[in-house]
Amino acid sequence: MMFMNLNIMQWFDSFVLIFMGMSLVLNGLVAYLWHKKFYRKLGLKTYQAIQRIHLNETPRLGGFIFILSLTSFVAFSNANENMQLLKIILICLIPIIVMGIKEDLFNNVEPAIRLMALFFVGWLFRAQFTGPLPILTDIPFVGKLFLLQGGISFFYILSMVAIANGMNLIDGVNGLCGAVALSILSALLFLSYKTADITMLSLIFSVILILIPFMLMNYPYGQIFLGDLGAYSLGLIVSMLTIILFGRHPEISPWGAVLILIYPATEVVFSMLRRAIKGVSIYHADTAHLHLKLFNFFRPQTHYKKIANALVTPVLSALWLFSLLTISWVYQKQLFIWIAIILFIVFYVLLYAVVPKVQKKTVS
């Protein structure tokens, strides 16, 4: 494993602080305008969904501001390898940006259309990104399938779509989706540091800094939300960064990528299993997610009623911090990575089982 002491000035681009400030100002401005009911003047619909748990009308434009800030950062930065990679990522996101902003403003994009947009993003990434990919052919049982024509491309596209959907599924309470994204990005940042990959260090750290202003406005009071654009985009961005990083460093087991992305991946698998057991469409809204079970458990209790939403993210911190805390110990040993993955799944299942199911009260 390559490692060296790196001076922060080798990989920290101070220019990103301007766009971090831009993101903070825009998030604050949009939250203020929504508080003043400005959305009514624009003729925008209020958000309605059976998963909705917030009472006040809140802008779902945090994702748009995040993408706008990233795009501005790329547009005004000097051309280098990390900016080129970020540019490729942003270009690939165009289909979901279009569909996401339409959904977040008008709430009228069908789930099937959003799913198609996600697959299109995955296809664009495989077409645009020409760098090395993680080596998967040595994986037992399924490795040979990746040697088939289009097998590896289909796997990566499907994985990106799954993680993007997983991030959207956990975007239900204040701070959770952003916290998961920051944890994943921090795990990737750690591996970039351990491999002395200055390009990835700079890129990932810049993404983290531009995401932080949203988190300050989103948690604990939920003054602005990511929206579908933000949740999907974060899922796609962390997926692409994971593929790029592990492709650049074949000395790290690709199972490490599974560990880093385990929380959103687990949410997708369990949500699909619940739908299959109930015999409902994959497009049918699922209100039995772990974070919603926790919210509905806290909400009726007098002591927690006003802070039920804000409580869920810290209560689930053992889940969203799991990959960040474990990857630093196990990334060099594939067996230990497998053990960590199994431990996470067991812990998730046990936690889901012990949280009682409480009927959600209708909000208005």
Contacts in CASP RR format, 6 or more apart in sequence:
PFRMAT RR
TARGET T0000
AUTHOR 0000-0000-0000
METHOD contacts of the structure
MODEL  1
MMFMNLNIMQWFDSFVLIFMGMSLVLNGLVAYLWHKKFYRKLGLKTYQAI
QRIHLNETPRLGGFIFILSLTSFVAFSNANENMQLLKIILICLIPIIVMG
IKEDLFNNVEPAIRLMALFFVGWLFRAQFTGPLPILTDIPFVGKLFLLQG
GISFFYILSMVAIANGMNLIDGVNGLCGAVALSILSALLFLSYKTADITM
LSLIFSVILILIPFMLMNYPYGQIFLGDLGAYSLGLIVSMLTIILFGRHP
EISPWGAVLILIYPATEVVFSMLRRAIKGVSIYHADTAHLHLKLFNFFRP
QTHYKKIANALVTPVLSALWLFSLLTISWVYQKQLFIWIAIILFIVFYVL
LYAVVPKVQKKTVS
1 194 0 8 1.000
1 195 0 8 1.000
1 251 0 8 1.000
1 252 0 8 1.000
1 332 0 8 1.000
2 195 0 8 1.000
2 196 0 8 1.000
2 251 0 8 1.000
3 194 0 8 1.000
3 195 0 8 1.000
3 196 0 8 1.000
4 196 0 8 1.000
6 193 0 8 1.000
6 196 0 8 1.000
6 198 0 8 1.000
6 201 0 8 1.000
10 198 0 8 1.000
11 198 0 8 1.000
11 201 0 8 1.000
11 202 0 8 1.000
11 205 0 8 1.000
12 202 0 8 1.000
12 205 0 8 1.000
13 77 0 8 1.000
13 202 0 8 1.000
13 206 0 8 1.000
15 73 0 8 1.000
15 76 0 8 1.000
15 77 0 8 1.000
16 73 0 8 1.000
16 205 0 8 1.000
16 206 0 8 1.000
16 209 0 8 1.000
16 210 0 8 1.000
17 209 0 8 1.000
19 69 0 8 1.000
19 70 0 8 1.000
19 72 0 8 1.000
19 73 0 8 1.000
19 210 0 8 1.000
20 69 0 8 1.000
20 209 0 8 1.000
20 210 0 8 1.000
20 212 0 8 1.000
20 213 0 8 1.000
21 213 0 8 1.000
22 69 0 8 1.000
22 72 0 8 1.000
23 65 0 8 1.000
23 66 0 8 1.000
23 69 0 8 1.000
23 210 0 8 1.000
23 213 0 8 1.000
23 214 0 8 1.000
24 213 0 8 1.000
24 216 0 8 1.000
24 217 0 8 1.000
26 65 0 8 1.000
26 68 0 8 1.000
26 69 0 8 1.000
27 62 0 8 1.000
27 65 0 8 1.000
27 213 0 8 1.000
27 214 0 8 1.000
27 216 0 8 1.000
27 217 0 8 1.000
27 223 0 8 1.000
27 224 0 8 1.000
28 217 0 8 1.000
28 223 0 8 1.000
28 224 0 8 1.000
30 59 0 8 1.000
30 61 0 8 1.000
30 62 0 8 1.000
30 65 0 8 1.000
30 224 0 8 1.000
31 58 0 8 1.000
31 59 0 8 1.000
31 217 0 8 1.000
31 223 0 8 1.000
31 224 0 8 1.000
33 39 0 8 1.000
33 59 0 8 1.000
34 57 0 8 1.000
34 58 0 8 1.000
34 59 0 8 1.000
34 224 0 8 1.000
35 223 0 8 1.000
37 57 0 8 1.000
39 57 0 8 1.000
39 59 0 8 1.000
44 105 0 8 1.000
44 106 0 8 1.000
45 106 0 8 1.000
45 107 0 8 1.000
46 57 0 8 1.000
47 57 0 8 1.000
47 58 0 8 1.000
47 60 0 8 1.000
47 107 0 8 1.000
48 107 0 8 1.000
49 285 0 8 1.000
50 285 0 8 1.000
50 287 0 8 1.000
51 172 0 8 1.000
51 285 0 8 1.000
51 286 0 8 1.000
51 287 0 8 1.000
51 289 0 8 1.000
51 292 0 8 1.000
52 363 0 8 1.000
53 172 0 8 1.000
53 173 0 8 1.000
53 292 0 8 1.000
53 295 0 8 1.000
53 299 0 8 1.000
53 309 0 8 1.000
53 360 0 8 1.000
53 363 0 8 1.000
54 222 0 8 1.000
54 309 0 8 1.000
54 363 0 8 1.000
55 363 0 8 1.000
55 364 0 8 1.000
58 222 0 8 1.000
58 223 0 8 1.000
58 224 0 8 1.000
58 225 0 8 1.000
59 224 0 8 1.000
59 225 0 8 1.000
60 104 0 8 1.000
60 224 0 8 1.000
60 225 0 8 1.000
60 226 0 8 1.000
60 227 0 8 1.000
60 228 0 8 1.000
61 104 0 8 1.000
61 224 0 8 1.000
61 225 0 8 1.000
61 227 0 8 1.000
62 214 0 8 1.000
62 217 0 8 1.000
62 218 0 8 1.000
62 224 0 8 1.000
62 225 0 8 1.000
62 226 0 8 1.000
62 227 0 8 1.000
62 230 0 8 1.000
63 104 0 8 1.000
63 214 0 8 1.000
63 226 0 8 1.000
63 227 0 8 1.000
63 229 0 8 1.000
63 230 0 8 1.000
63 231 0 8 1.000
63 233 0 8 1.000
63 234 0 8 1.000
64 101 0 8 1.000
64 104 0 8 1.000
64 229 0 8 1.000
64 230 0 8 1.000
65 214 0 8 1.000
65 224 0 8 1.000
66 210 0 8 1.000
66 211 0 8 1.000
66 214 0 8 1.000
66 226 0 8 1.000
66 230 0 8 1.000
66 233 0 8 1.000
66 234 0 8 1.000
67 90 0 8 1.000
67 93 0 8 1.000
67 97 0 8 1.000
67 229 0 8 1.000
67 230 0 8 1.000
67 233 0 8 1.000
69 210 0 8 1.000
70 86 0 8 1.000
70 90 0 8 1.000
70 207 0 8 1.000
70 210 0 8 1.000
71 90 0 8 1.000
73 86 0 8 1.000
73 206 0 8 1.000
73 210 0 8 1.000
74 83 0 8 1.000
74 86 0 8 1.000
74 87 0 8 1.000
74 90 0 8 1.000
77 83 0 8 1.000
80 199 0 8 1.000
81 199 0 8 1.000
82 199 0 8 1.000
82 200 0 8 1.000
82 202 0 8 1.000
82 203 0 8 1.000
82 206 0 8 1.000
85 199 0 8 1.000
85 203 0 8 1.000
85 244 0 8 1.000
86 203 0 8 1.000
86 206 0 8 1.000
86 207 0 8 1.000
88 125 0 8 1.000
88 128 0 8 1.000
88 129 0 8 1.000
89 125 0 8 1.000
89 236 0 8 1.000
89 237 0 8 1.000
89 240 0 8 1.000
89 241 0 8 1.000
91 124 0 8 1.000
91 128 0 8 1.000
92 121 0 8 1.000
92 122 0 8 1.000
92 124 0 8 1.000
92 125 0 8 1.000
92 128 0 8 1.000
92 129 0 8 1.000
92 236 0 8 1.000
92 240 0 8 1.000
93 121 0 8 1.000
93 233 0 8 1.000
93 236 0 8 1.000
93 237 0 8 1.000
94 121 0 8 1.000
94 124 0 8 1.000
95 117 0 8 1.000
95 118 0 8 1.000
95 120 0 8 1.000
95 121 0 8 1.000
95 124 0 8 1.000
96 114 0 8 1.000
96 117 0 8 1.000
96 118 0 8 1.000
96 121 0 8 1.000
96 164 0 8 1.000
96 229 0 8 1.000
96 232 0 8 1.000
96 233 0 8 1.000
96 236 0 8 1.000
97 229 0 8 1.000
97 233 0 8 1.000
98 117 0 8 1.000
99 109 0 8 1.000
99 113 0 8 1.000
99 114 0 8 1.000
99 117 0 8 1.000
99 228 0 8 1.000
100 109 0 8 1.000
100 114 0 8 1.000
100 117 0 8 1.000
100 227 0 8 1.000
100 228 0 8 1.000
100 229 0 8 1.000
100 230 0 8 1.000
100 232 0 8 1.000
101 229 0 8 1.000
102 108 0 8 1.000
102 109 0 8 1.000
103 109 0 8 1.000
103 114 0 8 1.000
103 227 0 8 1.000
103 228 0 8 1.000
103 229 0 8 1.000
104 227 0 8 1.000
104 228 0 8 1.000
104 229 0 8 1.000
109 228 0 8 1.000
111 283 0 8 1.000
112 283 0 8 1.000
114 228 0 8 1.000
114 232 0 8 1.000
115 161 0 8 1.000
115 165 0 8 1.000
118 160 0 8 1.000
118 161 0 8 1.000
118 164 0 8 1.000
118 165 0 8 1.000
118 232 0 8 1.000
118 236 0 8 1.000
119 157 0 8 1.000
119 161 0 8 1.000
121 160 0 8 1.000
121 164 0 8 1.000
121 236 0 8 1.000
122 156 0 8 1.000
122 157 0 8 1.000
122 160 0 8 1.000
122 161 0 8 1.000
122 236 0 8 1.000
123 157 0 8 1.000
125 156 0 8 1.000
125 157 0 8 1.000
125 160 0 8 1.000
125 240 0 8 1.000
125 243 0 8 1.000
126 153 0 8 1.000
126 156 0 8 1.000
126 157 0 8 1.000
129 240 0 8 1.000
129 243 0 8 1.000
129 244 0 8 1.000
131 244 0 8 1.000
131 247 0 8 1.000
132 247 0 8 1.000
132 248 0 8 1.000
132 250 0 8 1.000
133 152 0 8 1.000
133 156 0 8 1.000
133 243 0 8 1.000
133 247 0 8 1.000
134 243 0 8 1.000
134 246 0 8 1.000
134 247 0 8 1.000
134 250 0 8 1.000
134 254 0 8 1.000
134 257 0 8 1.000
135 247 0 8 1.000
135 250 0 8 1.000
135 254 0 8 1.000
136 143 0 8 1.000
136 146 0 8 1.000
136 152 0 8 1.000
136 155 0 8 1.000
136 254 0 8 1.000
137 143 0 8 1.000
137 144 0 8 1.000
137 146 0 8 1.000
137 147 0 8 1.000
139 146 0 8 1.000
139 254 0 8 1.000
145 151 0 8 1.000
146 152 0 8 1.000
146 155 0 8 1.000
156 243 0 8 1.000
159 239 0 8 1.000
160 235 0 8 1.000
160 236 0 8 1.000
160 239 0 8 1.000
160 240 0 8 1.000
160 243 0 8 1.000
162 264 0 8 1.000
162 265 0 8 1.000
162 268 0 8 1.000
163 235 0 8 1.000
163 236 0 8 1.000
163 238 0 8 1.000
163 239 0 8 1.000
163 261 0 8 1.000
163 264 0 8 1.000
163 265 0 8 1.000
163 268 0 8 1.000
164 231 0 8 1.000
164 232 0 8 1.000
164 233 0 8 1.000
164 235 0 8 1.000
164 236 0 8 1.000
164 239 0 8 1.000
165 232 0 8 1.000
165 264 0 8 1.000
165 268 0 8 1.000
166 235 0 8 1.000
166 264 0 8 1.000
166 265 0 8 1.000
166 267 0 8 1.000
166 268 0 8 1.000
166 271 0 8 1.000
167 177 0 8 1.000
167 180 0 8 1.000
167 181 0 8 1.000
167 231 0 8 1.000
167 232 0 8 1.000
167 234 0 8 1.000
167 235 0 8 1.000
167 238 0 8 1.000
167 264 0 8 1.000
168 177 0 8 1.000
168 228 0 8 1.000
168 231 0 8 1.000
168 232 0 8 1.000
169 264 0 8 1.000
169 267 0 8 1.000
169 268 0 8 1.000
169 271 0 8 1.000
169 286 0 8 1.000
169 289 0 8 1.000
170 176 0 8 1.000
170 177 0 8 1.000
170 180 0 8 1.000
170 231 0 8 1.000
170 263 0 8 1.000
170 264 0 8 1.000
170 267 0 8 1.000
170 289 0 8 1.000
170 291 0 8 1.000
171 177 0 8 1.000
171 225 0 8 1.000
171 226 0 8 1.000
171 227 0 8 1.000
171 230 0 8 1.000
171 231 0 8 1.000
172 289 0 8 1.000
172 291 0 8 1.000
172 292 0 8 1.000
173 291 0 8 1.000
173 292 0 8 1.000
173 295 0 8 1.000
173 309 0 8 1.000
173 310 0 8 1.000
173 312 0 8 1.000
173 313 0 8 1.000
174 218 0 8 1.000
174 219 0 8 1.000
174 220 0 8 1.000
174 221 0 8 1.000
174 222 0 8 1.000
174 309 0 8 1.000
174 310 0 8 1.000
174 312 0 8 1.000
174 313 0 8 1.000
175 215 0 8 1.000
175 218 0 8 1.000
175 219 0 8 1.000
175 220 0 8 1.000
175 222 0 8 1.000
175 313 0 8 1.000
176 291 0 8 1.000
176 312 0 8 1.000
176 313 0 8 1.000
176 316 0 8 1.000
176 320 0 8 1.000
177 226 0 8 1.000
177 231 0 8 1.000
177 234 0 8 1.000
178 211 0 8 1.000
178 214 0 8 1.000
178 215 0 8 1.000
178 218 0 8 1.000
178 226 0 8 1.000
178 234 0 8 1.000
179 215 0 8 1.000
179 219 0 8 1.000
179 313 0 8 1.000
179 317 0 8 1.000
179 320 0 8 1.000
180 263 0 8 1.000
180 264 0 8 1.000
180 320 0 8 1.000
181 211 0 8 1.000
181 234 0 8 1.000
181 235 0 8 1.000
181 238 0 8 1.000
182 208 0 8 1.000
182 211 0 8 1.000
182 212 0 8 1.000
182 215 0 8 1.000
183 320 0 8 1.000
183 321 0 8 1.000
183 323 0 8 1.000
183 324 0 8 1.000
184 238 0 8 1.000
184 242 0 8 1.000
184 260 0 8 1.000
184 261 0 8 1.000
184 323 0 8 1.000
184 324 0 8 1.000
185 204 0 8 1.000
185 207 0 8 1.000
185 208 0 8 1.000
185 211 0 8 1.000
185 238 0 8 1.000
185 241 0 8 1.000
186 208 0 8 1.000
186 324 0 8 1.000
187 260 0 8 1.000
187 323 0 8 1.000
187 324 0 8 1.000
187 327 0 8 1.000
188 200 0 8 1.000
188 204 0 8 1.000
188 238 0 8 1.000
188 241 0 8 1.000
188 242 0 8 1.000
188 245 0 8 1.000
188 260 0 8 1.000
189 201 0 8 1.000
189 204 0 8 1.000
189 205 0 8 1.000
189 208 0 8 1.000
190 324 0 8 1.000
190 327 0 8 1.000
190 328 0 8 1.000
191 245 0 8 1.000
191 249 0 8 1.000
191 252 0 8 1.000
191 327 0 8 1.000
191 331 0 8 1.000
192 200 0 8 1.000
192 201 0 8 1.000
192 204 0 8 1.000
192 245 0 8 1.000
193 201 0 8 1.000
194 331 0 8 1.000
195 248 0 8 1.000
195 249 0 8 1.000
195 251 0 8 1.000
195 252 0 8 1.000
197 245 0 8 1.000
197 248 0 8 1.000
197 249 0 8 1.000
200 241 0 8 1.000
200 244 0 8 1.000
200 245 0 8 1.000
200 248 0 8 1.000
203 241 0 8 1.000
204 241 0 8 1.000
207 237 0 8 1.000
207 241 0 8 1.000
211 234 0 8 1.000
214 224 0 8 1.000
214 226 0 8 1.000
217 223 0 8 1.000
217 224 0 8 1.000
218 224 0 8 1.000
218 225 0 8 1.000
218 226 0 8 1.000
219 310 0 8 1.000
219 313 0 8 1.000
220 307 0 8 1.000
220 309 0 8 1.000
220 310 0 8 1.000
221 310 0 8 1.000
222 309 0 8 1.000
226 234 0 8 1.000
235 264 0 8 1.000
238 261 0 8 1.000
239 261 0 8 1.000
242 257 0 8 1.000
242 260 0 8 1.000
242 261 0 8 1.000
243 257 0 8 1.000
246 252 0 8 1.000
246 254 0 8 1.000
246 256 0 8 1.000
246 257 0 8 1.000
252 331 0 8 1.000
253 331 0 8 1.000
253 334 0 8 1.000
253 337 0 8 1.000
255 334 0 8 1.000
255 337 0 8 1.000
255 338 0 8 1.000
255 341 0 8 1.000
256 327 0 8 1.000
256 331 0 8 1.000
256 337 0 8 1.000
258 265 0 8 1.000
258 337 0 8 1.000
258 341 0 8 1.000
259 323 0 8 1.000
259 326 0 8 1.000
259 327 0 8 1.000
259 330 0 8 1.000
259 337 0 8 1.000
259 340 0 8 1.000
259 341 0 8 1.000
259 344 0 8 1.000
260 323 0 8 1.000
260 327 0 8 1.000
261 323 0 8 1.000
262 322 0 8 1.000
262 323 0 8 1.000
262 341 0 8 1.000
262 344 0 8 1.000
262 345 0 8 1.000
263 319 0 8 1.000
263 320 0 8 1.000
263 322 0 8 1.000
263 323 0 8 1.000
263 344 0 8 1.000
266 344 0 8 1.000
266 345 0 8 1.000
266 348 0 8 1.000
267 289 0 8 1.000
267 290 0 8 1.000
270 348 0 8 1.000
270 352 0 8 1.000
271 286 0 8 1.000
271 289 0 8 1.000
272 282 0 8 1.000
274 286 0 8 1.000
274 288 0 8 1.000
275 281 0 8 1.000
275 282 0 8 1.000
275 284 0 8 1.000
275 286 0 8 1.000
287 360 0 8 1.000
288 357 0 8 1.000
290 316 0 8 1.000
290 348 0 8 1.000
290 351 0 8 1.000
290 352 0 8 1.000
290 355 0 8 1.000
291 312 0 8 1.000
291 316 0 8 1.000
292 360 0 8 1.000
293 352 0 8 1.000
293 355 0 8 1.000
293 356 0 8 1.000
293 357 0 8 1.000
293 358 0 8 1.000
294 311 0 8 1.000
294 312 0 8 1.000
294 315 0 8 1.000
294 316 0 8 1.000
294 355 0 8 1.000
295 308 0 8 1.000
295 309 0 8 1.000
295 312 0 8 1.000
296 357 0 8 1.000
296 358 0 8 1.000
296 359 0 8 1.000
296 360 0 8 1.000
296 361 0 8 1.000
297 355 0 8 1.000
297 356 0 8 1.000
297 358 0 8 1.000
298 304 0 8 1.000
298 305 0 8 1.000
298 307 0 8 1.000
298 308 0 8 1.000
298 311 0 8 1.000
298 312 0 8 1.000
299 305 0 8 1.000
299 308 0 8 1.000
299 358 0 8 1.000
299 361 0 8 1.000
300 358 0 8 1.000
300 361 0 8 1.000
301 308 0 8 1.000
304 311 0 8 1.000
313 320 0 8 1.000
318 347 0 8 1.000
319 344 0 8 1.000
319 347 0 8 1.000
319 348 0 8 1.000
319 351 0 8 1.000
322 340 0 8 1.000
322 344 0 8 1.000
322 347 0 8 1.000
323 344 0 8 1.000
326 340 0 8 1.000
327 340 0 8 1.000
329 336 0 8 1.000
330 336 0 8 1.000
330 337 0 8 1.000
330 339 0 8 1.000
330 340 0 8 1.000
331 337 0 8 1.000
END
